[in-house]
Amino acid sequence: MEALIDLGERELAQKAMEKVAKIQKKDGAVPAYYNVDWICSTGLFQFALVWYKLGQNERANQAFDFAASLQNPSGGWYGGYPCQDWIAKCRNKNEPDYFPHAEPSWVVKYFLGSLAVGVVLVTINLMTSGLYTAWLSAFRDAAFQMTAMASTTGFASSSNALWPSFAVLLSFFYMIQCGCIGSTSGGLKADRVLIFYKAFVANVRKTLHPNAVIPVRLRGVALDEELVASTTLFIGLYILTFFITALLLLFTGLDLTTGISAAASSLGNVGPGFGEIYTLGTYAEFSVMAKVVCTITMLFGRLEIYGILMLFYYRYWR
């Protein structure tokens, strides 16, 4: 609905919000779904934002104040809250089905969601290629292998040497993205990918509305422009490092699939890849030069690129 307003379709958003207004309680609370006894905190804040944009400040203030009153001592909010006094008779006192005891992280939700999509796509590709005959087996191997790559744990349950090209190429995305900032995983990190996506969307909206002030937001908080710029620069530097590593490995005589996957695997500290280093393979047959390149690349990936580059910045030692 917020997007409809930004695109100039206020009437459509107004009609939708009129239906929401009918179930809003006197203190501003809005049930998560029709005829349930709990609310979604993030959804309530979003309703408040839409009402503000529609100029209905009274409803917006009520929704915002009620949502703000639910704030936890930690400063965050649970995803859902159970029945309150705003329902005279809570027939079932339903337990919220949206993070009732946890403060949801949009980055974690994105990471898990993107991984789930990847697993489903790879499973379908493995079945349609004729490599598997049972859906359960295809799903089990796809889920295990994709999760191992995305979390950089290096485990393997079966061989991926015969995986079709679509599954191999899709796996490269998760080998580059990997886990979240703060985890022990390597790679580019899902946080940066999500910020990059948010920045892309904001720039598209800015192109449509040149005079609008459209900040990059994450979890409803406007991100500092310097943070967004440094994140975008790091992504570019990461891709450049990956490209240079792949070139060096291909120069040593490795085939295309092995060289590119070894570059992604080393930079992200993933472990297995494709080609000669498939899930049941090793790096043992690599030349000395190729092993040195992979080792240096692993240091760049594990210690972060900026940290390694600082060692070669002469003013750092002064």
C-alpha positions in Angstrom: 0.0 0.0 0.0 2.9 2.3 0.7 4.2 1.5 -2.8 0.8 2.4 -4.3 0.9 5.8 -2.7 4.5 6.4 -3.9 3.3 5.5 -7.4 0.5 8.0 -7.2 -2.3 5.4 -6.7 -3.7 7.0 -3.5 -7.3 6.0 -4.2 -6.4 2.3 -4.3 -4.4 2.6 -1.1 -7.2 4.5 0.5 -9.8 1.8 -0.3 -7.5 -0.9 1.1 -6.9 1.1 4.3 -10.6 1.7 4.8 -11.0 -2.1 5.3 -8.1 -2.1 7.8 -9.7 0.9 9.6 -12.9 -1.1 10.2 -11.0 -3.6 12.4 -8.8 -1.1 14.2 -9.5 -0.9 17.9 -10.1 2.2 19.9 -6.5 2.2 21.3 -5.0 1.8 17.8 -4.4 -1.9 17.7 -5.1 -3.9 14.5 -5.3 -7.7 14.6 -2.7 -9.5 12.4 -5.4 -11.2 10.4 -9.2 -11.0 10.3 -10.8 -12.6 13.3 -7.6 -13.5 15.3 -6.6 -12.5 18.8 -3.1 -11.3 18.3 -1.2 -8.5 16.5 1.9 -8.2 14.3 4.1 -5.4 15.6 5.9 -4.8 12.3 2.6 -4.8 10.4 1.1 -2.3 12.8 4.0 0.1 12.3 3.5 -0.3 8.5 -0.1 0.6 8.8 0.8 3.7 10.8 3.2 4.8 8.1 0.6 4.4 5.4 -2.0 6.3 7.4 0.5 9.1 7.9 1.1 9.3 4.1 -2.7 9.4 3.6 -3.0 12.3 6.0 -5.0 10.3 8.6 -2.8 11.4 11.5 -5.3 10.4 14.2 -5.4 6.7 13.2 -1.7 6.7 12.5 -0.9 8.1 15.9 -3.1 5.6 17.6 -1.5 2.7 15.8 2.0 4.0 16.3 1.5 4.7 20.0 0.1 1.3 20.6 2.9 -0.5 18.8 5.5 1.7 20.6 4.0 0.7 24.0 4.9 -3.0 23.2 8.6 -2.2 23.0 10.7 -4.7 24.9 13.3 -3.6 27.5 16.0 -4.6 24.9 14.7 -1.9 22.6 13.3 -4.3 20.1 9.9 -5.9 19.4 8.7 -9.4 19.2 7.1 -10.2 15.8 3.7 -11.0 17.4 1.9 -10.2 20.7 -1.0 -12.2 22.2 -4.5 -11.1 23.1 -4.7 -7.7 24.8 -7.5 -5.7 26.5 -8.6 -4.3 23.1 -10.6 -7.5 22.5 -13.4 -7.8 25.0 -13.6 -11.5 24.7 -10.6 -13.5 23.6 -12.3 -16.6 22.6 -9.2 -18.8 21.9 -6.4 -16.6 23.2 -4.4 -17.6 20.2 -0.6 -17.8 20.4 0.9 -15.5 17.7 2.3 -17.4 14.8 4.8 -14.7 13.8 8.0 -14.7 16.1 6.0 -14.6 19.4 9.2 -15.0 21.5 11.9 -13.5 19.3 12.8 -10.2 17.8 12.9 -10.8 14.0 15.9 -9.8 12.0 15.2 -8.8 8.4 18.7 -9.9 7.4 18.2 -13.4 8.9 14.7 -13.5 7.3 16.2 -12.6 3.9 19.1 -15.1 4.3 16.7 -18.0 5.2 14.2 -17.0 2.5 16.8 -16.8 -0.2 18.3 -20.1 0.8 14.9 -21.7 0.8 14.2 -20.4 -2.7 17.6 -21.8 -3.9 17.0 -25.2 -2.4 13.6 -25.4 -4.1 15.0 -24.3 -7.5 17.9 -26.8 -7.3 15.6 -29.6 -6.2 13.4 -29.0 -9.3 16.4 -28.7 -11.5 17.8 -32.0 -10.2 14.5 -33.8 -10.9 13.9 -32.3 -14.3 17.4 -33.1 -15.5 16.8 -36.8 -14.8 19.7 -37.0 -12.3 17.3 -38.0 -9.5 14.1 -40.1 -9.6 12.8 -39.4 -6.1 11.8 -35.9 -5.0 12.7 -36.6 -1.4 16.3 -37.6 -2.3 16.7 -34.6 -4.5 15.4 -32.3 -1.9 17.6 -33.8 0.9 20.8 -33.5 -1.2 20.0 -30.1 -2.5 19.1 -28.8 1.0 22.2 -30.2 2.6 24.7 -29.1 -0.1 23.2 -25.6 -0.5 23.1 -25.0 3.3 26.7 -26.3 3.6 27.8 -23.8 0.9 25.9 -20.9 2.3 27.1 -21.5 5.8 30.6 -22.3 4.7 30.7 -25.4 6.9 32.4 -27.5 4.2 30.2 -30.6 4.8 29.1 -32.9 2.0 26.5 -35.7 1.9 26.8 -36.7 -1.7 28.6 -35.9 -5.0 27.6 -32.8 -6.9 29.9 -33.7 -9.8 27.0 -34.3 -12.2 24.8 -31.4 -11.1 23.3 -29.6 -14.2 24.6 -26.2 -15.2 21.6 -24.3 -13.7 22.2 -25.8 -10.2 25.9 -25.1 -10.5 25.5 -21.4 -11.5 22.8 -20.8 -8.8 25.2 -22.3 -6.2 27.8 -19.7 -7.1 25.5 -17.0 -5.8 25.3 -18.7 -2.4 29.1 -19.4 -2.4 29.6 -15.6 -2.8 26.9 -14.4 -0.5 27.3 -16.9 2.3 26.0 -16.1 5.8 25.3 -13.0 7.9 27.6 -10.5 9.5 28.4 -11.6 13.1 28.4 -15.3 12.2 31.5 -17.4 11.6 30.7 -17.8 8.0 32.8 -16.3 5.2 31.8 -14.7 2.0 30.3 -11.3 1.1 27.6 -11.6 3.8 23.9 -11.5 3.4 23.7 -8.1 5.1 25.6 -6.4 2.4 23.6 -8.1 -0.3 20.4 -6.9 1.3 21.7 -3.3 1.7 22.7 -3.4 -2.0 19.2 -4.5 -2.9 17.6 -1.8 -0.8 19.9 0.9 -2.3 19.0 -0.4 -5.8 15.3 -0.1 -5.0 15.8 3.4 -3.5 17.6 4.6 -6.6 14.9 3.3 -8.9 12.3 5.1 -6.9 14.5 8.2 -6.9 14.6 8.0 -10.7 10.8 7.9 -10.9 10.5 10.8 -8.4 13.6 13.0 -8.8 12.5 15.6 -6.3 11.7 13.1 -3.5 14.0 12.3 -0.6 14.2 8.5 -0.5 16.6 7.1 2.1 17.8 3.5 2.1 15.9 1.9 5.0 16.5 -1.4 6.8 14.0 -2.5 9.4 12.4 0.9 9.1 15.6 2.8 10.0 17.2 5.1 7.5 20.8 4.0 6.8 23.7 6.5 6.7 24.6 7.4 3.2 28.3 6.7 4.0 27.4 3.2 5.1 25.5 2.5 1.9 28.4 3.9 -0.2 31.0 1.9 1.7 28.9 -1.3 1.4 28.5 -0.8 -2.4 32.3 -0.2 -2.7 33.1 -3.3 -0.7 30.8 -5.4 -2.9 32.6 -4.1 -6.0 36.0 -4.8 -4.5 34.9 -8.3 -3.5 33.8 -9.1 -7.1 37.0 -7.6 -8.5 39.1 -9.8 -6.1 37.0 -12.8 -7.2 37.6 -12.0 -10.9 41.4 -11.5 -10.5 41.6 -14.8 -8.5 39.7 -16.7 -11.1 42.0 -15.3 -13.8 45.1 -16.4 -11.9 43.8 -19.9 -11.3 42.8 -20.3 -14.9 46.3 -19.2 -15.9 47.7 -22.1 -13.9 45.9 -24.5 -16.3 42.7 -25.3 -14.4 39.5 -25.7 -16.4 36.9 -23.0 -16.4 34.5 -24.6 -13.9 37.2 -25.6 -11.5 39.0 -22.3 -11.7 35.9 -20.1 -11.1 34.5 -22.3 -8.3 37.9 -22.5 -6.6 38.1 -18.7 -6.7 34.6 -18.3 -5.1 35.2 -21.1 -2.6 38.6 -19.7 -1.5 37.4 -16.1 -1.2 34.3 -17.2 0.8 36.1 -20.0 2.7 33.4 -22.3 1.5 35.5 -25.5 1.0 34.1 -27.6 -1.8 33.1 -26.3 -5.2 32.7 -27.8 -8.6 34.8 -29.5 -11.2 37.9 -31.1 -9.7 37.0 -29.7 -6.3 33.4 -31.1 -6.2 32.0 -32.1 -2.8 34.0 -35.4 -2.7 37.1 -34.0 -4.4 40.2 -32.2 -3.1 42.7 -29.5 -4.0 45.5 -32.0 -3.9 46.0 -32.0 -7.7 46.4 -28.2 -7.9 49.8 -26.9 -8.9 51.9 -25.1 -6.3 51.1 -21.7 -7.8 47.3 -22.5 -7.7 47.6 -23.5 -4.1 49.4 -20.3 -3.2 46.8 -18.2 -5.0 44.0 -20.1 -3.1 45.8 -19.6 0.2 46.3 -15.9 -0.2 42.7 -15.5 -1.4 41.4 -17.4 1.7 43.3 -14.9 3.9 41.6 -12.0 2.0 38.2 -13.6 2.5 38.6 -14.6 6.2 40.4 -11.4 7.4 38.4 -9.1 5.2 39.9 -7.4 2.2 40.3 -4.0 3.8 42.2 -5.5 6.7 44.7 -7.2 4.4 45.2 -4.1 2.2 46.0 -2.0 5.3 49.1 -4.1 5.8 50.4 -2.8 2.5 49.5 0.8 3.2 52.8 2.4 4.1 51.3 5.1 6.3 49.7 2.4 8.5 53.2 1.5 9.8 54.2 5.1 10.6 
